[in-house]
């Protein structure tokens, strides 16, 4: 999504989980390392996605919700219906996201300040 930098979990369905988002971040890193995307495109895409992660609402103001609308960053249920109170969080999804964020901080330090904003929330 141009406005958030997040990727739909399924084509044409504007929702994502943290597992899906981590998969996108890891795929983006791979595409850059394989020289499929330029450094400029990599940095732009990564910056947008990380900025969205740093500003999306959190479940109970502590952890990412299980699902988000990729266009609006709204907390949603698995049918992409807005659910302001959220549906919970997933330790497995969070673990996968932490792997991606760890790789970003160690290999692309220019993005570390935004990663730190995400983790401080």
C-alpha positions as a Markdown table, in Angstrom:
| # | Residue | x | y | z |
|---|---|---|---|---|
| 1 | Unk | 0.0 | 0.0 | 0.0 |
| 2 | Unk | 1.5 | 3.3 | -1.1 |
| 3 | Unk | 0.3 | 5.2 | 1.9 |
| 4 | Unk | 1.5 | 2.8 | 4.6 |
| 5 | Unk | 4.2 | 0.7 | 3.0 |
| 6 | Unk | 2.5 | -2.5 | 4.3 |
| 7 | Unk | 1.7 | -5.4 | 2.1 |
| 8 | Unk | -1.6 | -7.3 | 1.9 |
| 9 | Unk | -1.4 | -10.8 | 3.2 |
| 10 | Unk | -3.4 | -12.0 | 0.2 |
| 11 | Unk | -3.7 | -10.2 | -3.1 |
| 12 | Unk | -6.6 | -7.8 | -3.1 |
| 13 | Unk | -7.3 | -8.2 | 0.6 |
| 14 | Unk | -6.0 | -5.2 | 2.5 |
| 15 | Unk | -5.1 | -6.9 | 5.8 |
| 16 | Unk | -2.0 | -8.1 | 7.4 |
| 17 | Unk | -0.7 | -9.8 | 10.5 |
| 18 | Unk | 2.7 | -9.3 | 12.1 |
| 19 | Unk | 3.8 | -12.6 | 10.7 |
| 20 | Unk | 2.9 | -11.4 | 7.2 |
| 21 | Unk | 4.6 | -8.1 | 7.8 |
| 22 | Unk | 7.8 | -9.9 | 9.0 |
| 23 | Unk | 7.6 | -12.0 | 5.9 |
| 24 | Unk | 7.4 | -8.9 | 3.8 |
| 25 | Unk | 10.4 | -7.3 | 5.6 |
| 26 | Unk | 12.5 | -10.4 | 5.2 |
| 27 | Unk | 11.4 | -10.7 | 1.5 |
| 28 | Unk | 12.4 | -7.1 | 1.0 |
| 29 | Unk | 15.8 | -7.7 | 2.5 |
| 30 | Unk | 16.3 | -10.7 | 0.2 |
| 31 | Unk | 15.2 | -8.7 | -2.9 |
| 32 | Unk | 17.7 | -6.1 | -2.0 |
| 33 | Unk | 20.5 | -8.6 | -1.4 |
| 34 | Unk | 19.7 | -10.3 | -4.7 |
| 35 | Unk | 19.8 | -6.9 | -6.4 |
| 36 | Unk | 16.2 | -7.2 | -7.5 |
| 37 | Unk | 15.4 | -3.8 | -5.9 |
| 38 | Unk | 17.8 | -0.9 | -5.8 |
| 39 | Unk | 19.1 | 0.6 | -2.5 |
| 40 | Unk | 16.9 | 3.6 | -3.0 |
| 41 | Unk | 13.8 | 1.4 | -3.5 |
| 42 | Unk | 14.8 | -0.8 | -0.6 |
| 43 | Unk | 15.3 | 2.2 | 1.8 |
| 44 | Unk | 12.0 | 3.9 | 0.6 |
| 45 | Unk | 9.9 | 0.7 | 1.1 |
| 46 | Unk | 11.5 | -0.2 | 4.4 |
| 47 | Unk | 11.2 | 3.3 | 5.8 |
| 48 | Unk | 7.5 | 3.4 | 4.9 |
| 49 | Unk | 6.8 | 0.1 | 6.5 |
| 50 | Unk | 8.8 | 0.8 | 9.6 |
| 51 | Unk | 7.2 | 4.2 | 10.1 |
| 52 | Unk | 3.7 | 2.5 | 9.9 |
| 53 | Unk | 4.8 | 0.0 | 12.5 |
| 54 | Unk | 5.9 | 2.8 | 14.7 |
| 55 | Unk | 2.6 | 4.6 | 14.6 |
| 56 | Unk | -0.1 | 1.9 | 14.3 |
| 57 | Unk | -2.4 | 1.5 | 17.3 |
| 58 | Unk | -1.5 | -1.3 | 19.8 |
| 59 | Unk | -3.7 | -3.9 | 21.4 |
| 60 | Unk | -4.3 | -2.7 | 25.0 |
| 61 | Unk | -1.7 | -0.1 | 24.3 |
| 62 | Unk | 1.1 | -2.6 | 24.7 |
| 63 | Unk | 1.6 | -5.0 | 21.7 |
| 64 | Unk | 0.6 | -5.2 | 18.0 |
| 65 | Unk | -2.9 | -6.6 | 17.4 |
| 66 | Unk | -3.2 | -9.9 | 15.5 |
| 67 | Unk | -4.5 | -8.1 | 12.4 |
| 68 | Unk | -4.4 | -4.6 | 10.8 |
| 69 | Unk | -5.9 | -3.0 | 7.7 |
| 70 | Unk | -3.0 | -2.3 | 5.4 |
| 71 | Unk | -4.6 | 0.9 | 4.0 |
| 72 | Unk | -5.6 | 2.6 | 7.2 |
| 73 | Unk | -3.6 | 0.8 | 9.9 |
| 74 | Unk | -6.8 | 0.2 | 11.8 |
| 75 | Unk | -7.0 | -2.7 | 14.2 |
| 76 | Unk | -9.3 | -5.3 | 12.6 |
| 77 | Unk | -10.5 | -8.8 | 13.1 |
| 78 | Unk | -9.6 | -11.7 | 10.7 |
| 79 | Unk | -12.4 | -10.6 | 8.4 |
| 80 | Unk | -10.9 | -7.1 | 8.2 |
| 81 | Unk | -13.7 | -5.5 | 10.2 |
| 82 | Unk | -12.6 | -2.7 | 12.4 |
| 83 | Unk | -12.4 | -3.8 | 16.1 |
| 84 | Unk | -11.0 | -0.8 | 18.1 |
| 85 | Unk | -10.5 | -3.0 | 21.2 |
| 86 | Unk | -8.6 | -5.5 | 19.2 |
| 87 | Unk | -8.6 | -9.3 | 19.1 |
| 88 | Unk | -5.3 | -10.0 | 20.9 |
| 89 | Unk | -1.7 | -10.6 | 20.0 |
| 90 | Unk | 0.4 | -13.5 | 18.9 |
| 91 | Unk | 3.8 | -14.4 | 20.5 |
| 92 | Unk | 4.7 | -16.4 | 17.4 |
| 93 | Unk | 4.0 | -13.4 | 15.1 |
| 94 | Unk | 6.0 | -11.1 | 17.5 |
| 95 | Unk | 8.9 | -13.5 | 17.4 |
| 96 | Unk | 9.0 | -13.5 | 13.7 |
| 97 | Unk | 8.8 | -9.7 | 13.6 |
| 98 | Unk | 11.7 | -9.5 | 16.1 |
| 99 | Unk | 13.9 | -11.6 | 13.8 |
| 100 | Unk | 13.2 | -9.1 | 10.9 |
| 101 | Unk | 13.8 | -6.1 | 13.1 |
| 102 | Unk | 17.0 | -7.6 | 14.5 |
| 103 | Unk | 18.3 | -8.2 | 10.9 |
| 104 | Unk | 17.5 | -4.6 | 10.0 |
| 105 | Unk | 19.3 | -3.0 | 13.0 |
| 106 | Unk | 22.4 | -5.1 | 12.5 |
| 107 | Unk | 22.6 | -4.8 | 8.7 |
| 108 | Unk | 20.9 | -1.4 | 7.9 |
| 109 | Unk | 21.8 | 0.9 | 10.8 |
| 110 | Unk | 20.3 | 3.9 | 9.0 |
| 111 | Unk | 16.9 | 2.4 | 9.9 |
| 112 | Unk | 17.8 | 1.7 | 13.6 |
| 113 | Unk | 16.2 | 4.9 | 15.0 |
| 114 | Unk | 12.8 | 3.9 | 13.5 |
| 115 | Unk | 13.2 | 0.3 | 14.8 |
| 116 | Unk | 14.0 | 1.7 | 18.2 |
| 117 | Unk | 10.7 | 3.8 | 18.1 |
| 118 | Unk | 8.8 | 0.6 | 17.3 |
| 119 | Unk | 10.4 | -1.3 | 20.2 |
| 120 | Unk | 10.0 | 1.5 | 22.7 |
| 121 | Unk | 6.3 | 1.5 | 22.2 |
